[in-house]
Amino acid sequence: MILVNAPTPFYQFENLRKFSDRVTHFISTRNYNNDSRFTIGMNEYLSEKGVIANRQILANQFNFAPNSYVFAEQVHGNIVEFINSQKRGMGAFSKSTALPHSDAMITHLPDICLVAQAADCVPILFYDPVNNAIASAHAGWKGTVLKIAGEVVKSFQKIYNSKPNDIIVGIGPSIGPCCYEVGDEVVERVKESFQNTDKLVISNPKFSKPVFNLWEANFETLVEAGINPKNIEVANMCTKCNNTEFFSARAGDRGRFGGFIMIKS
C-alpha cells in the first residue's frame, strides 16, 4: 500500500491502482485537518451528523455522490450480498438502513461504493478486471474462520462466471500478529477451519497466550479459493501499532476507518 497525502489522507493498494481508470478505491485513515477523530462509523463515537459530514468529505474528494455508499450491518458472518441499484445508498445516512445480516458485498454496477468498516478487523477489497466487478468484505476473527474471503470468490464465480485467477485482492490494515493475542475459543475455531495452523496460531514472547495471524489466514483462504498469490497484496500494517493512522479497538478506539471500492461510470 502507498500513502497519498491528499487533503484527507488515504492509502491505496498498488495492485488496484493499475486499474484506476475504471475503479476508485482507497483505505481511509483517522486523520483530517489535524483532527484524529475522522471516523466513518455510526456507533455514537461522533454524532450521526458529524459522521455524515465525514463521509461527504471523502465522497467530495473522490468525486462521487454520498448516496453512492453502501454500508453493511457487519455481524461477523460470511454472507455476501449482491448490490443492485435499489440497494444503492443503504446505510449511507443512517445506521438503521444498513444492509442487514451481511459482511460482504459484490456488484458490477457503476457509482456504487462498497464499504468495509474496520477498527482491527480486516477490510478486504476485490476486483475482477475481466468482468469489471468489485467486492468488499469485513473479516474479523469470526468471519476469517468462516472463510468469508472464499465466499466472496464463490460469489464472483456464481454471479459473473469469474475465473479466480483473474481476481485482484487487497488485504487491508488490521490488528497484526504482533498484537492479536487470542483465547482458547479462537484457537479451537481456527484449528477447526484450517488444516495447518503453524503460520496462523503462533507464540509471541509479548503474550502468555498465542496470537492469530489474520493476514495469513485470509491469504491462505484466498489461495485455496483459486486466487493467484501474485494477485494478492497484503498491507502488513497493524492497526494497533499504527494507531496514529488507523482506529484500533484493542487500543481503546471507538472510531472506524474503512476500505472503499467503486466502479467508475
SVG drawing of the C-alpha trace seen along z (x, -y; Angstrom):
<svg xmlns="http://www.w3.org/2000/svg" viewBox="-35 -21 44 51">
<polyline fill="none" stroke="black" stroke-width="0.4" points="0.0,0.0 1.0,-3.6 0.0,-6.7 -1.5,-9.6 -1.2,-12.9 -4.4,-14.5 -6.5,-17.0 -7.9,-13.9 -5.0,-11.4 -5.7,-7.9 -3.9,-4.7 -4.2,-2.6 -3.2,0.8 -0.6,0.8 -2.2,3.7 -5.6,2.0 -4.1,-1.4 -3.3,0.2 -7.0,0.1 -7.6,-3.5 -9.1,-4.4 -12.0,-2.0 -12.1,-1.7 -11.9,-4.1 -10.6,-2.5 -9.0,-3.7 -8.4,-3.0 -9.4,-5.9 -7.4,-7.0 -8.4,-8.6 -6.9,-11.9 -8.3,-15.1 -7.1,-18.7 -5.1,-17.9 -8.1,-16.0 -7.5,-12.3 -11.3,-11.6 -12.1,-11.2 -14.5,-8.3 -16.9,-6.9 -18.7,-4.6 -22.1,-5.4 -21.6,-4.0 -22.1,-7.2 -18.3,-8.0 -19.3,-11.1 -22.7,-12.4 -24.6,-11.0 -24.4,-14.4 -20.6,-14.5 -20.2,-11.1 -22.3,-12.0 -20.1,-15.1 -17.0,-12.9 -18.5,-10.6 -19.3,-13.7 -15.8,-14.9 -14.5,-11.6 -17.1,-11.5 -16.2,-15.0 -12.5,-14.2 -13.2,-11.2 -15.9,-13.0 -18.9,-10.9 -22.3,-11.4 -22.6,-10.3 -25.7,-8.3 -23.4,-6.0 -22.2,-4.4 -23.4,-1.1 -22.7,-0.1 -23.4,3.4 -24.5,4.2 -21.3,6.3 -22.4,9.1 -19.2,11.1 -20.7,13.7 -19.8,14.8 -22.9,13.7 -22.1,12.0 -24.8,9.7 -25.3,8.7 -25.8,5.0 -28.3,3.9 -29.4,0.3 -32.2,0.4 -29.7,1.1 -27.5,-1.9 -27.3,-4.3 -28.2,-1.7 -26.6,-2.7 -25.1,-5.9 -27.1,-8.3 -28.4,-6.2 -27.2,-3.0 -30.8,-1.8 -30.8,-1.4 -27.5,0.5 -27.6,3.8 -28.8,6.3 -27.1,9.6 -24.1,9.1 -20.4,8.6 -19.5,8.7 -20.9,7.1 -20.5,7.6 -21.6,5.6 -20.8,4.8 -22.8,1.6 -21.1,-1.8 -21.4,-4.6 -22.0,-2.2 -19.3,-2.5 -18.9,0.7 -17.6,0.0 -15.9,2.4 -15.6,0.6 -12.8,1.7 -11.0,0.9 -8.8,4.1 -10.8,6.4 -9.6,6.8 -11.1,4.8 -10.6,6.8 -11.2,5.3 -11.7,7.3 -11.7,6.5 -12.3,8.8 -11.0,6.7 -12.3,9.2 -15.9,8.8 -15.4,5.3 -17.0,6.4 -16.0,5.5 -16.5,6.7 -15.7,5.7 -15.5,7.8 -15.2,7.3 -13.3,10.1 -12.8,10.2 -11.7,13.5 -15.2,15.0 -15.5,14.0 -12.0,15.2 -12.6,18.7 -15.9,18.8 -13.7,18.1 -15.7,15.0 -12.9,14.2 -13.5,17.6 -17.3,17.0 -16.7,13.7 -14.7,15.6 -17.5,18.2 -19.9,15.2 -17.7,13.9 -17.9,17.4 -21.6,17.8 -22.7,14.3 -20.2,13.4 -18.6,16.8 -15.3,15.2 -12.1,17.1 -10.4,16.8 -7.0,16.4 -8.2,13.1 -9.3,11.5 -7.2,8.9 -7.3,8.6 -6.1,6.2 -6.0,7.2 -6.1,4.0 -4.7,2.8 -5.9,4.7 -4.5,5.9 -1.4,7.9 0.2,11.0 2.4,8.6 -0.5,7.7 -3.5,10.0 -3.5,12.2 -6.4,14.6 -8.0,17.1 -8.8,20.8 -12.1,20.3 -10.4,18.6 -7.6,21.1 -10.1,24.0 -12.1,22.4 -9.0,21.7 -7.9,25.4 -11.4,26.5 -11.3,24.3 -7.7,24.7 -5.8,27.9 -2.4,26.4 -2.3,23.7 1.5,23.4 1.6,19.9 -1.8,18.9 -1.7,19.6 1.8,18.6 3.6,17.8 4.6,14.3 7.0,13.5 5.0,10.4 2.0,12.5 1.1,15.5 -1.5,16.7 -0.9,17.3 -1.6,14.7 -3.8,15.2 -2.4,14.0 -5.5,12.7 -3.5,11.6 -2.1,15.1 -5.4,16.8 -7.2,14.7 -4.3,15.0 -4.4,18.8 -8.2,18.8 -7.9,16.8 -5.2,19.0 -7.3,22.1 -10.2,20.4 -8.1,20.2 -6.7,16.6 -3.2,16.3 -0.9,15.4 0.7,12.7 -2.7,11.0 -3.0,10.6 -1.5,7.5 -1.3,7.6 -1.0,4.2 1.0,5.7 0.0,2.7 -1.1,3.4 -3.8,1.0 -2.7,1.1 0.9,0.4 -0.1,-2.3 -2.7,-3.8 -1.9,-7.3 -3.1,-6.3 -6.0,-3.9 -8.5,-3.3 -7.8,-0.2 -10.4,1.3 -7.6,3.0 -6.0,-0.4 -9.3,-1.6 -10.7,-3.4 -14.3,-3.6 -13.9,-5.2 -13.9,-3.3 -11.8,-3.6 -12.8,-1.8 -12.0,-0.2 -13.9,-1.7 -14.2,-0.4 -16.4,-1.7 -16.7,-1.1 -16.5,-4.4 -19.3,-5.4"/>
</svg>
